[in-house]
Amino acid sequence: MSVTHETIAKELNLARSTVTRILNDDPSYRASEKTRKKVLALAKRLDYDFGNLRRIHRRRYKRIPVDIPVYVRIVLADGSVFDEGRARFLDLSPISALVADFRLRKQLLPLSPFILAIEVLEGELAALKVRARIARMTIADGVHMGVEFIDLARETNVRIKEYLNIP
């Protein structure tokens, strides 16, 4: 039987949410160092599968609703383009976006690691280029990808902030 957060919580007489936040290293949670050490030590002793941890996704900026046409390339680790086509930013922040309404040739995602190379096609942000990785994806009512920009040039970040009226 696998060790769960509930197992650890019961053993230490803690709330499951406390154990979860400690194991996920939630930056907003303030537990004593003693409690953290107890949780981590017991998890290790019980052979807890640390591979099950999830990354806490916190938005530093609110995403602003937009409707911006973009060109998307799915780029593999070797630099080759797996697929390409059009999509839309439905919301945008200086460091992330929601991308939807994909019109790609293959309509597939690769099984190997990839990034998205995105170029804004028109409007005030025309010709803006960003690279992004998928932070989350839903497929209800079409594919929607929450993406996080990577290797973002300072000038690009400033341009997006100016467009969104963010100081």
C-alpha positions as CSV (number, residue, x, y, z in Angstrom):
1,M,0.0,0.0,0.0
2,S,1.4,3.4,-0.9
3,V,2.0,6.1,1.7
4,T,-0.4,9.0,1.4
5,H,-0.5,12.5,2.9
6,E,-3.3,11.2,5.1
7,T,-1.1,8.4,6.4
8,I,1.6,10.8,7.4
9,A,-0.9,13.3,8.9
10,K,-2.5,10.6,11.1
11,E,0.9,9.3,12.3
12,L,2.0,12.8,13.4
13,N,-1.5,14.0,14.5
14,L,-1.5,16.8,12.0
15,A,-4.1,18.0,9.5
16,R,-3.7,16.4,6.0
17,S,-3.6,19.9,4.5
18,T,-0.6,20.7,6.7
19,V,1.3,17.7,5.4
20,T,0.3,18.4,1.8
21,R,1.5,22.0,2.0
22,I,4.8,21.0,3.6
23,L,5.5,18.1,1.1
24,N,4.6,20.4,-1.8
25,D,6.8,23.1,-0.3
26,D,4.0,25.7,-0.6
27,P,5.9,29.0,-0.3
28,S,2.8,30.8,1.3
29,Y,2.6,28.2,4.1
30,R,4.5,28.9,7.3
31,A,5.1,25.8,9.4
32,S,7.7,25.6,12.1
33,E,11.0,24.1,11.1
34,K,10.4,21.3,13.7
35,T,7.1,20.4,12.1
36,R,8.6,20.4,8.6
37,K,11.5,18.2,9.7
38,K,9.1,15.7,11.3
39,V,6.9,15.5,8.2
40,L,9.9,15.0,5.9
41,A,11.6,12.5,8.1
42,L,8.5,10.4,8.5
43,A,7.8,10.6,4.8
44,K,11.3,9.3,4.0
45,R,11.1,6.6,6.7
46,L,7.8,5.3,5.3
47,D,9.3,5.4,1.8
48,Y,6.8,8.1,0.5
49,D,7.0,8.5,-3.3
50,F,8.3,12.0,-3.6
51,G,7.7,11.7,-7.4
52,N,4.0,12.4,-6.7
53,L,4.6,15.9,-5.6
54,R,3.1,18.6,-7.7
55,R,4.4,22.1,-8.4
56,I,2.3,24.8,-6.8
57,H,1.4,27.2,-9.6
58,R,1.0,30.7,-8.4
59,R,0.3,33.6,-10.7
60,R,2.4,36.6,-10.1
61,Y,0.2,38.7,-12.4
62,K,-3.5,38.6,-13.1
63,R,-4.1,37.6,-16.7
64,I,-6.1,40.2,-18.7
65,P,-8.8,39.0,-21.2
66,V,-7.7,39.7,-24.8
67,D,-8.4,38.3,-28.2
68,I,-5.2,38.3,-30.1
69,P,-4.4,36.1,-33.2
70,V,-1.0,34.3,-33.0
71,Y,1.1,31.9,-35.0
72,V,2.2,28.9,-33.1
73,R,5.0,26.4,-33.8
74,I,5.5,23.3,-31.7
75,V,9.3,23.0,-31.4
76,L,11.0,19.7,-30.3
77,A,14.1,19.5,-28.2
78,D,16.3,19.1,-31.3
79,G,14.9,22.4,-32.7
80,S,12.7,20.8,-35.4
81,V,9.1,22.0,-35.9
82,F,6.6,19.3,-35.1
83,D,3.5,21.2,-36.2
84,E,2.5,24.8,-36.7
85,G,-0.5,27.0,-37.4
86,R,-2.8,29.7,-35.9
87,A,-4.3,30.1,-32.5
88,R,-5.4,33.0,-30.2
89,F,-4.4,34.5,-26.9
90,L,-7.6,34.6,-24.8
91,D,-5.9,36.2,-21.9
92,L,-2.4,37.6,-21.2
93,S,-0.1,38.6,-18.5
94,P,3.5,39.8,-18.7
95,I,4.7,36.3,-18.1
96,S,1.9,33.9,-19.3
97,A,-1.1,33.5,-21.5
98,L,-4.1,31.3,-22.2
99,V,-3.8,30.0,-25.8
100,A,-6.9,28.5,-27.6
101,D,-8.6,28.1,-30.9
102,F,-5.7,26.1,-32.3
103,R,-5.7,25.5,-36.1
104,L,-2.7,23.3,-36.5
105,R,-1.9,21.1,-39.5
106,K,-1.5,17.8,-37.6
107,Q,-3.8,18.6,-34.7
108,L,-1.5,16.5,-32.5
109,L,0.9,17.0,-29.7
110,P,4.2,15.2,-29.6
111,L,5.1,12.7,-26.9
112,S,8.6,14.0,-26.6
113,P,9.4,17.3,-24.8
114,F,8.5,20.5,-26.7
115,I,8.0,24.2,-26.4
116,L,5.7,26.6,-28.2
117,A,7.3,29.4,-30.3
118,I,4.5,32.0,-30.6
119,E,4.4,35.2,-32.7
120,V,1.6,37.8,-32.4
121,L,0.1,38.4,-35.9
122,E,-1.6,41.8,-35.6
123,G,-2.5,44.8,-33.4
124,E,-0.3,46.7,-31.0
125,L,1.8,43.6,-30.2
126,A,2.3,42.6,-33.8
127,A,5.6,40.7,-34.4
128,L,6.1,40.1,-30.7
129,K,7.8,36.7,-30.3
130,V,7.8,34.5,-27.2
131,R,8.7,31.0,-26.3
132,A,6.5,29.2,-23.8
133,R,6.0,25.9,-22.0
134,I,2.6,24.4,-21.1
135,A,1.7,25.0,-17.4
136,R,-1.8,23.4,-17.8
137,M,-4.1,22.2,-20.5
138,T,-7.8,21.5,-20.7
139,I,-9.8,20.0,-23.6
140,A,-13.4,20.9,-22.7
141,D,-14.8,22.9,-25.6
142,G,-11.6,22.7,-27.5
143,V,-8.0,22.8,-26.4
144,H,-6.9,25.5,-24.0
145,M,-3.3,25.8,-22.9
146,G,-2.2,27.9,-20.0
147,V,1.4,28.7,-21.0
148,E,4.3,30.3,-19.1
149,F,6.8,32.3,-21.2
150,I,10.4,31.2,-21.0
151,D,13.6,33.0,-21.7
152,L,11.6,36.2,-22.0
153,A,13.6,39.2,-23.0
154,R,13.2,42.3,-20.8
155,E,12.1,44.4,-23.7
156,T,9.4,41.9,-24.6
157,N,8.2,41.8,-21.0
158,V,8.1,45.7,-20.9
159,R,6.2,45.8,-24.2
160,I,3.5,43.4,-22.8
161,K,3.3,45.3,-19.6
162,E,2.8,48.6,-21.5
163,Y,0.1,46.9,-23.7
164,L,-1.7,45.7,-20.5
165,N,-1.2,49.0,-18.6
166,I,0.7,47.2,-15.8
167,P,3.4,49.4,-14.1
